[in-house]
Amino acid sequence: MSNQRKKIIILGGGTAGWITANLMATHWQNKGFDITLVESPDIGIIGVGEGSTPPLKGFMETIGVSESEWMPACNATYKVGITFRDWSVKPGFTEYVHPFVGQPDQFTIPAFFHNSYLRRKGVDLEGHPDHFFLATEMIRQKLSPVAPENFPFEIAYGYHFDSGLLGQFLRRVAEKKGVRYKVATVAGAMLDAQGNIDHLKTTDGEALKADLYVDSSGFRGNLIQQSLKVPFISSAESLFNDSAVVFATDQEREYAPHTISTAMKYGWAWQIPLTNRNGNGYVYSSRFVDDDKAETEFRAHLGLLDSDVEARRLKFKVGRVAQHWAKNCLAVGLSQGFIEPLEATALDMVQETVVRFIEAYNNGDHTDKYRDDFNNRISARFDAVRDYIVCHYRISSRADTDYWIANGTNEKISPSLRSILMSWMAGKNITDELLDQKLDVYFPNVSWNCLLTGKGVYPSQEQLRSGNELAHKYKIEEIKDFNRRCALNFKSHLQQLHLLSLGDGG
Ligand SMILES: Cc1cc2nc3c(=O)[nH]c(=O)nc-3n(C[C@H](O)[C@H](O)[C@H](O)COP(=O)(O)OP(=O)(O)OC[C@H]3O[C@@H](n4cnc5c(N)ncnc54)[C@H](O)[C@@H]3O)c2cc1C
């Protein structure tokens, strides 16, 4: 790299912008980069996105922030998985947990794979995922996933948090790392003769010039989509939801460390526990229901029909840009795409995009040498997440509305997902299929197995036969006992959060 300092402008101060600022400032500390984040005083952040996956823990560790610093400041709670309710009408399979899988689960996963595989072949074995994972037991007992010193196994967990407070917290951390914050509304980008961004023009007429621009301007995609005209590849054919209505409700006295996703008539509703409130949202498809009817259904679901609590309504588009890094611009966050929030993967995608970009930019000696590799990698991740989420809808056994019938019969799914489903239905082991299709780049084999078994994609009870002794080699009672005894090591969720608020996470 030349000795000249490189200037980076990050456009947007939502969660994506501040995660980017922190990662770049941390990885490129003392490496000659000047980073400025520009945010409009008039255009707000989206203000949803309050559930994470386990990599957020790694992000906080990378930027040097402890749980006792950030979690109380953001009203955050722990998350060990997502409980899916009413997505299936198959008896015994109307609810299941998609767990974050940790080290103790490695002892029970062989039993889960064995039982579920043979059940697909028609043997009457217990194949519901909830019997096999520690996370499910933690949710049942409302435990925190923070392991004590004398429990030497890694537990995977994510978080729930107030997205507005998280942005403010990350801003303070980034500013301490030297990131400059500028309030201005960008009116447009001026391109040079090669089509690179030369400078941004603010509504006050100021020119903001940098070597590299990060577009974190949200769904607008001001730079990547509007100025650089990178095409947007829509996923609307396979993911019908495009709207949400959002409410906060009071917090209960005790709450478990999970997000609850309940299937509704025209989509699904999330419930996310924060320390001071529950975040609730109904994600639905405007092709099948109008906004007023959806809000009424959601109010009824929450018991708020007579309440005057104000709702926020949102519109979104699903899909991704064709290139996340185009010319001298990197798109991060909603500007690069969005695959609806069912598995809370968006912030993980933000982290992955920035970390892989830094790697590619460093390896290419701060040139675009590895741009295509980077773009292919990030797009593959988006597509793998999309297929997993589409699978939720495609295999749902609900048929109570046009919405569910259209989802359950939708033929516009990717060839990769089609071949996974065909393998599963044929009773084959899907591990090789996942590897070949690179569909395990985001959700591993065990997650795919949880999804398909949790919704009861098995032969019907009448088709099952009892099977021999070898088939019954794992005893469910022993597995449950193993998880119960592991769970004895953990504090209650509330107790752990209380300790954090006192500045003690240990
Ligand atoms: C219904 C819904 C539920 C979601 N749930 C989850 C979830 O559970 N988990 C998860 O990980 N993600 C979730 N997401 C996604 C998550 O909300 C976003 O990924 C995250 O908030 C990051 O958004 P952002 O920073 O890209 O955009 P935004 O929050 O929209 O921020 C955009 C920023 O750009 C600035 N800006 C825009 N235009 C200009 C301009 N011209 N000049 C200057 N500044 C400008 C704005 O001021 C703002 O600061 C959800 C999204 C939706 C729609």
The ligand as an SDF file (V2000), in Angstrom:
LIG
                    3D

 53 58  0  0  0  0  0  0  0  0999 V2000
  -39.5180   -6.2280    9.1690 C   0  0  0  0  0  0  0  0  0  0  0  0
  -38.0400   -6.3960    9.3600 C   0  0  0  0  0  0  0  0  0  0  0  0
  -37.5500   -7.1810   10.4000 C   0  0  0  0  0  0  0  0  0  0  0  0
  -36.1680   -7.3760   10.5560 C   0  0  0  0  0  0  0  0  0  0  0  0
  -35.6890   -8.2160   11.5410 N   0  0  0  0  0  0  0  0  0  0  0  0
  -34.3750   -8.4930   11.6020 C   0  0  0  0  0  0  0  0  0  0  0  0
  -33.8310   -9.3510   12.6030 C   0  0  0  0  0  0  0  0  0  0  0  0
  -34.5400   -9.8850   13.4560 O   0  0  0  0  0  0  0  0  0  0  0  0
  -32.4950   -9.5660   12.6170 N   0  0  0  0  0  0  0  0  0  0  0  0
  -31.6620   -8.9730   11.7150 C   0  0  0  0  0  0  0  0  0  0  0  0
  -30.4460   -9.2330   11.7480 O   0  0  0  0  0  0  0  0  0  0  0  0
  -32.1440   -8.1130   10.8100 N   0  0  0  0  0  0  0  0  0  0  0  0
  -33.4540   -7.8710   10.7170 C   0  0  0  0  0  0  0  0  0  0  0  0
  -33.9150   -6.9880    9.7950 N   0  0  0  0  0  0  0  0  0  0  0  0
  -32.9470   -6.2710    8.9680 C   0  0  0  0  0  0  0  0  0  0  0  0
  -32.3460   -5.1390    9.7770 C   0  0  0  0  0  0  0  0  0  0  0  0
  -33.3760   -4.2530   10.1830 O   0  0  0  0  0  0  0  0  0  0  0  0
  -31.3140   -4.3860    8.9800 C   0  0  0  0  0  0  0  0  0  0  0  0
  -30.4350   -5.2810    8.3750 O   0  0  0  0  0  0  0  0  0  0  0  0
  -30.5060   -3.4750    9.8780 C   0  0  0  0  0  0  0  0  0  0  0  0
  -31.3290   -2.6630   10.6540 O   0  0  0  0  0  0  0  0  0  0  0  0
  -29.5480   -2.6250    9.0790 C   0  0  0  0  0  0  0  0  0  0  0  0
  -30.2440   -1.6490    8.3530 O   0  0  0  0  0  0  0  0  0  0  0  0
  -29.3800   -0.6050    7.5340 P   0  0  0  0  0  0  0  0  0  0  0  0
  -28.3730   -0.0130    8.4410 O   0  0  0  0  0  0  0  0  0  0  0  0
  -28.9000   -1.2720    6.2930 O   0  0  0  0  0  0  0  0  0  0  0  0
  -30.4480    0.4880    7.0740 O   0  0  0  0  0  0  0  0  0  0  0  0
  -31.2330    1.6320    7.9060 P   0  0  0  0  0  0  0  0  0  0  0  0
  -31.4690    1.2720    9.3100 O   0  0  0  0  0  0  0  0  0  0  0  0
  -32.4220    1.9640    7.0710 O   0  0  0  0  0  0  0  0  0  0  0  0
  -30.2400    2.8700    7.9070 O   0  0  0  0  0  0  0  0  0  0  0  0
  -30.0700    3.6870    6.7590 C   0  0  0  0  0  0  0  0  0  0  0  0
  -29.2050    4.8770    7.1390 C   0  0  0  0  0  0  0  0  0  0  0  0
  -28.8590    5.5640    5.9590 O   0  0  0  0  0  0  0  0  0  0  0  0
  -29.0540    6.9680    6.1430 C   0  0  0  0  0  0  0  0  0  0  0  0
  -29.3530    7.5470    4.8400 N   0  0  0  0  0  0  0  0  0  0  0  0
  -30.2080    7.0750    3.8960 C   0  0  0  0  0  0  0  0  0  0  0  0
  -30.1910    7.8970    2.8190 N   0  0  0  0  0  0  0  0  0  0  0  0
  -29.3220    8.8960    3.1060 C   0  0  0  0  0  0  0  0  0  0  0  0
  -28.8860   10.0640    2.4070 C   0  0  0  0  0  0  0  0  0  0  0  0
  -29.3450   10.3600    1.1950 N   0  0  0  0  0  0  0  0  0  0  0  0
  -27.9920   10.8710    3.0140 N   0  0  0  0  0  0  0  0  0  0  0  0
  -27.4970   10.5830    4.2450 C   0  0  0  0  0  0  0  0  0  0  0  0
  -27.8760    9.5040    4.9480 N   0  0  0  0  0  0  0  0  0  0  0  0
  -28.7860    8.6730    4.3880 C   0  0  0  0  0  0  0  0  0  0  0  0
  -30.2160    7.0590    7.1370 C   0  0  0  0  0  0  0  0  0  0  0  0
  -30.2080    8.3050    7.7990 O   0  0  0  0  0  0  0  0  0  0  0  0
  -29.8770    5.8820    8.0650 C   0  0  0  0  0  0  0  0  0  0  0  0
  -28.9360    6.3180    9.0370 O   0  0  0  0  0  0  0  0  0  0  0  0
  -35.2760   -6.7480    9.6510 C   0  0  0  0  0  0  0  0  0  0  0  0
  -35.7670   -5.9250    8.6470 C   0  0  0  0  0  0  0  0  0  0  0  0
  -37.1310   -5.7560    8.4850 C   0  0  0  0  0  0  0  0  0  0  0  0
  -37.6250   -4.8860    7.3630 C   0  0  0  0  0  0  0  0  0  0  0  0
  1  2  1  0
  2  3  1  0
  2 52  2  0
  3  4  2  0
  4  5  1  0
  4 50  1  0
  5  6  2  0
  6  7  1  0
  6 13  1  0
  7  8  2  0
  7  9  1  0
  9 10  1  0
 10 11  2  0
 10 12  1  0
 12 13  2  0
 13 14  1  0
 14 15  1  0
 14 50  1  0
 15 16  1  0
 16 17  1  0
 16 18  1  0
 18 19  1  0
 18 20  1  0
 20 21  1  0
 20 22  1  0
 22 23  1  0
 23 24  1  0
 24 25  2  0
 24 26  1  0
 24 27  1  0
 27 28  1  0
 28 29  2  0
 28 30  1  0
 28 31  1  0
 31 32  1  0
 32 33  1  0
 33 34  1  0
 33 48  1  0
 34 35  1  0
 35 36  1  0
 35 46  1  0
 36 37  1  0
 36 45  1  0
 37 38  2  0
 38 39  1  0
 39 40  1  0
 39 45  2  0
 40 41  1  0
 40 42  2  0
 42 43  1  0
 43 44  2  0
 44 45  1  0
 46 47  1  0
 46 48  1  0
 48 49  1  0
 50 51  2  0
 51 52  1  0
 52 53  1  0
M  END
$$$$
